[in-house]
């Protein structure tokens, strides 16, 4: 499994992405903020613009909706399934 950590959304490291597209067909982006206009969106645009076939991307992050329950960072991550347990459940479900 390869793990990429992008320090910022722009500019995308297109050489790295092209290499990853050659080796991995399932991608997951994880964001601790809204999904719109984040790294997942930038990846989708790049995949589309480059006409990369055979790569599926699942974006995980805060939905584009008002969150009525607020709390500290750990609580919010847990409620949105963006904590370790939520990510583990997601990855196990996708692996089967």
C-alpha positions as CSV (number, residue, x, y, z in Angstrom):
1,X,0.0,0.0,0.0
2,X,1.3,3.4,-0.9
3,X,0.4,6.5,1.2
4,X,0.7,9.9,-0.2
5,X,0.7,13.1,1.9
6,X,0.2,16.2,-0.1
7,X,1.4,19.3,1.8
8,X,-1.0,21.5,-0.2
9,X,-3.5,21.1,-2.9
10,X,-1.7,23.2,-5.5
11,X,0.3,22.6,-7.4
12,X,-0.4,18.9,-7.8
13,X,2.6,16.7,-8.2
14,X,1.5,15.4,-11.6
15,X,4.5,13.2,-12.0
16,X,3.8,11.4,-8.7
17,X,0.1,11.1,-9.6
18,X,0.8,9.6,-13.0
19,X,3.1,7.1,-11.4
20,X,0.4,6.2,-8.8
21,X,-2.2,5.8,-11.6
22,X,0.0,3.2,-13.2
23,X,0.3,1.1,-10.1
24,X,-3.0,1.6,-8.1
25,X,-6.6,1.5,-9.4
26,X,-8.3,2.5,-6.1
27,X,-7.6,5.8,-4.5
28,X,-8.9,7.4,-1.3
29,X,-8.6,11.0,-0.4
30,X,-9.1,12.0,3.2
31,X,-9.9,15.6,4.2
32,X,-10.6,17.1,7.6
33,X,-12.7,19.8,6.0
34,X,-15.4,20.1,3.3
35,X,-15.2,17.9,0.3
36,X,-15.9,20.6,-2.2
37,X,-12.8,22.3,-3.6
38,X,-10.4,20.1,-1.6
39,X,-7.6,17.7,-2.6
40,X,-10.2,15.1,-3.7
41,X,-11.8,17.5,-6.1
42,X,-8.4,18.5,-7.5
43,X,-7.6,14.8,-8.0
44,X,-10.9,14.2,-9.7
45,X,-10.3,17.1,-12.0
46,X,-6.8,15.9,-12.8
47,X,-8.0,12.3,-13.5
48,X,-10.7,13.7,-15.8
49,X,-8.4,16.2,-17.6
50,X,-5.8,13.6,-18.2
51,X,-8.4,11.0,-19.2
52,X,-7.0,8.5,-16.8
53,X,-8.9,5.3,-17.1
54,X,-9.2,2.6,-14.6
55,X,-8.7,4.7,-11.4
56,X,-11.6,5.0,-9.0
57,X,-11.4,7.7,-6.3
58,X,-13.4,7.8,-3.1
59,X,-13.4,11.1,-1.3
60,X,-13.8,11.1,2.5
61,X,-14.3,14.3,4.4
62,X,-16.9,16.7,5.8
63,X,-20.1,16.6,3.8
64,X,-21.5,19.7,2.2
65,X,-24.2,20.1,4.9
66,X,-24.6,22.0,8.1
67,X,-23.3,20.0,11.1
68,X,-25.7,20.5,14.0
69,X,-23.6,18.6,16.6
70,X,-20.4,20.3,17.5
71,X,-17.6,19.3,19.8
72,X,-13.8,19.0,19.9
73,X,-11.8,17.7,17.1
74,X,-11.9,14.0,18.3
75,X,-15.6,14.1,18.8
76,X,-16.3,15.7,15.3
77,X,-14.0,13.2,13.6
78,X,-15.8,10.3,15.3
79,X,-19.3,11.6,14.4
80,X,-18.2,12.0,10.7
81,X,-16.4,8.6,10.7
82,X,-13.1,10.3,10.0
83,X,-11.4,8.8,13.0
84,X,-9.3,5.7,13.0
85,X,-12.3,3.4,13.7
86,X,-14.4,5.0,10.9
87,X,-11.5,4.7,8.4
88,X,-10.9,1.1,9.4
89,X,-14.5,0.2,8.9
90,X,-14.5,2.0,5.5
91,X,-11.4,0.3,4.3
92,X,-12.5,-3.2,5.5
93,X,-15.9,-2.8,3.8
94,X,-14.2,-1.8,0.5
95,X,-11.7,-4.7,0.7
96,X,-14.4,-7.3,0.6
